[in-house]
Amino acid sequence: MKNRLILTLLFCLFTFLLFAQSKQNERVLKVGVESDIDVLGPWESAFAVNAKIFWNILEPLVTFEEKSTKIKPNLATSWKVSNNNRTWIFKLNGAVKFHNGNSLIADDVVASASLFQDFKGKVEKVDRLTVRFILPEPHSGFLHTLVDITYGIAPSWNINEYKVLKKLDRLEDFIPIGSGPFKFSRWERGKKIILESFADYWQGAPWLKNVVYKVIPNNDERLSALEKGEIDVIDVVSPADLPRVRKNPNLRIISIYGMNICYIAMNTTHKPLDNIKVRRAINMAVDKKRLIIMFYYGGYGVPTNRVLSPAFWKFRLSSEPEIYRPAAAKKFLTEAGYDKSLSLKLLCIPIARPYLPDPKGVAEEIKRQLADIGVKVHLTIPPTYTDYDYLLRKGDYDLVLEGWIDVTGDPDYTLSSLLSGKESTYNDSHWHNQLFDEKLQAARELPISEIKARKRLYDEAQSIFQEEAPWIPLFHTKIFVIHNHRVKGIIFYPSSMLSYHKVRLEH
């Protein structure tokens, strides 16, 4: 009798533990991502997957309101700016704790600022919870710049550790510490990144216990995994698969216009692309409407001649996208002296992106269209993003099919990052135009409240860009999140960032 009672109690305990473990497992969100991260930190990586993951681990001083590009306080509770837009003072939130239990202080911001991408100003500690940013030039859009997760804040000791390990070429040993709703747990290279909830998160502990990012490079395999219930969320999908998604009663779609653009940058340091007529001819030879029908149908994307999408301050798309005129393109090439045997190298990003779900397909169709005007294209699609980035930084291309997702919501960030003649990592056309830069500078010097005047200057800058044609602007696209119907509470921003802090999984 006694033995039977013990066995019964053990069975009940085992059942309870299994039930508890099952409940624990039910609080795991599985997210399918299109590629692995390239480094355990957001500060020196332009890789979009890094940004998406670290958005839930680290936090910047300010952030977006939900479904908006309007700025709201985050790690900073308030700020003020000088009349010349050069000095910005931020009061920090004393309630914020990092994942290791330390409280946020000014020293952490000063240390983190030493890793901020393309930041050339100075950051000073005013007191324990106050910092001062001093910019080398006026910048009315600086507040929006700080939304980017490359401006994420970590404890000062963690930043110093990152620098030491980088110098030793051992960044794989770095453990990132942030103040976000989830903390880093484990990285299985090429397979998954695992986060766990942070119980002391200053905005309240997440309901989820874990977020697991599974690396699934193939679009179809990623969608199939979602349909089978192996993952819960994806945010890169082929437009051709949207009808299939809409027919599935277990899947839901969130869609907004993204702050993005897909384009071909022309290397204006290479002949004959230093010639405006040649660049204009190549623009005329690309049939954007055909590309839309082939790769972006169903309202996924719209053709454009400009840089800024409607997600920025409701900018108009374009008076009329460049009309497909192959006969006029041939004439321009003849006038430029390149009517025969023009050969160009086209470098193509190798992974699907929200603005370019089928890179290979788009690149091959553009190659075919340019052949119609006598331009022979040699297409290079590197096996990995790392290989692609190496060729890009080396300048080993005439044309490069790529794109951009703005993460700040301020037009200056996109225009200056991609096209300014001042030194910029992302100006892959190497185009320099003094008047264009002057328009951007004039906008930076205006008070941050002068939206109409700044918008006019950005329109004028885009008109200069259109006339000079250093790119073939292709499309702005909607961005999608597709998730299992059980997933509730995803926060989706026009920057393509996803927050899982408020997510719950319902039965």
Secondary structure by P-SEA (a helix, b strand, c coil): caaaaaaaaaaaaaaaaaaaaaaaaaabbbbbbccccccccccccccaaaaaaacccccccccccccccbbbbcccccccccccccbbbbbbcccccccccccccaaaaaaaaaacccccbbbbbccccbbbbbbccccccccccccccccccccaaaaaaaaaaaaacccccbbbbbcccccccccccccbbbbbbbcccccccccccbbbbbbbccaaaaaaaaaaccccccccccccaaaaaaacccbbbbbccccbbbbbbccccccccccaaaaaaaaaaccaaaaaaccccccccccccccccccccccccccccccccaaaaaaaaaaaccccbbbbbbbbccccccccccaaaaaaaaaaaaaaacccccccccccaaaaaaaaaaccccccccccccccccaaaaaaaccccccccccccccccaaaaaaaaaaaaccccaaaaaaaaaaaaaaaaaaaccccccbbbbbbbbbcccccccccccccccccccccccc
